[in-house]
Amino acid sequence: SDRAIKATGGSILSRLFSRKAITPAGQFKEIRTQLIDAASLVAGSLGSMGLSSVLLNTKELIDLLYSTYNQDIARRQKLFNASFVDAKIITTRTNQT
């Protein structure tokens, strides 16, 4: 596929209003697989020491980080539904002037 993962770079304005392909979609799948393999290796090593680990999905990771870094607020205010952040292709919008 010629679709690509999109990211931004440069100045603040260029990051807000431009697109730059950094990883072809096919390569993203390969890198994701390598990352999951590495996470499995770490989980296995932790397991051999008697520690358990869990691979978190996007929502679970956001919830964990939010509650860790915003302890006071997290007790009073729950996060929005973060399910929309799961995407096969990550893009940014360009300035449509």
Secondary structure, 3 states (H helix, E strand, C coil): CCCEEEECCCCHHHHHHCCEEEEEHHHHHHHHHHHHHHHHHHHHHHHHCCCCCCCCCHHHHHHHHHHHHCHHHHHHCCCCCHHHHCCCCCCCCCCCC
